[in-house]
Amino acid sequence: MQTLTLEQEINPWEAQAARFDFAAQKLNLDDGLWKVLRYPARELIVHFPVSMDDGSIEVFTGYRVQHSIARGPAKGGIRYAPDVTLDEVRALASWMTWKCAVVNIPFGGAKGGVICDPKKMSIGELERMTRRYTAELIEFIGPEKDVPAPDMNTNEQVMAWIMDTYSMHMRQTVTAVVTGKPLNIGGSRGRREATGRGIGIVCDEALRYLHLQRDGCRVIIQGFGNVGSNAAKLMMDKGYKIVGIAEYDGGLYNTNGIDIHQLVEYRQRNGTVLGFKGAEAADPQELILEECEIFIPAATENVLTSRNVDRLKAKIVCEGANGPTTAVADEILADKKVFVIPDILANAGGVTASYFEWVQDRQGYFWKESVVNEQLESILAESFDDVVRYSEAHGVNNRIAAYMLAIDRVSFTIKQRGIYA
Ligand code: NAD
């Protein structure tokens, strides 16, 4: 793999490209297909005005990047954050292409983002920003074109506003334009917990593969949002011992295990995990490197880098977040023989349940939660198996195996479809 500068190391697009190039080379990918898949197919940048509560007008910048529509409509979340960049959205869009291909669902990859600080905005401002951003994307998105979903700082309410805005423009209710919606307007049972549930499923598979016990298996999780808290809750219920939770403003550690149900309640009441009595306070940066069997980064990118990964003590890293490990850190993890369940497999439960939601919306027939969970389990367990078999067959680590599997599937489809002239 090429040597990267520190700046390149933490640039998600460079991180994605480094893994893509390496996997493509291992696959002996045709030069032309390499060029097709290395860059996103379409990138939209919009600068749009929003009326703020104090009567002023603010202009926001938003992106939507469609990396590939080879295997079906583009699919991917929308994030709201002050540090959103086009390179980050590009990387996330291409990861969606690979993720959908790893779990073999008929979607391409996309991602969107708006540069804003949602913590400093009122609900009214967020709604107006969301509706205007949606209006700016109106020709770009649609059930057969590109289907957004929640990501960092966007949720079911934001998806409801997008669905409503799109529907107003189409003059009819179009539920299948976004996933991750509230249940009563076309959401799917089980979608909210699906990413966390998927993490539990692939961790089970990894323990089985490595011949390790689940009961008492110590887990540290970074991020106690949608992904982290649901993974923690569902895994504790299965017998895992969640010994550490790291949040941006502090961490919690309890060697006997943290009662996650109580912590979820505490966080709902207090808006923070800090001060929870069922664990000791811990420095979040150090906590993630502590002794445990499984570390689950479920917050943000560039958490494991060349600066800290040599001190990591976990045996398994299961990537709930997208891009939490840099390419340089990957090589160090490989030397340390840490078993990595890469993001494009580990957190694919979310997009898999989103696929179920899209199918249900288009059929107008809604499944029981048990059906959603069973289908999710079977797809993720099978995908885990596909990735580890690929890794064994090609003598590469799990991440490169997942990329190779995905690139193979997408490039095969492009070859079959041919290049339109
Ligand atoms: P979220 O906003 O619900 O939760 C993120 C949590 O992480 C928050 O509690 C936040 O306070 C915390 N956090 C942020 N920065 C942190 C830091 N530096 N250290 C410690 N904690 C920090 O977001 P989410 O939906 O749970 O998504 C988390 C990650 O998972 C993102 O990378 C996202 O792209 C990825 N992901 C989400 C889904 C999904 O279905 N929600 C699916 C696939 C991947």
Residues whose N, C-alpha, C, O or C-beta is under 5 A from the ligand:
A	BS01	NAD	P150 D151 M152 N153 T195 Q222 G223 F224 G225 N226 V227 G228 A246 E247 Y248 A298 A299 T300 G320 A321 N322 N347 G350
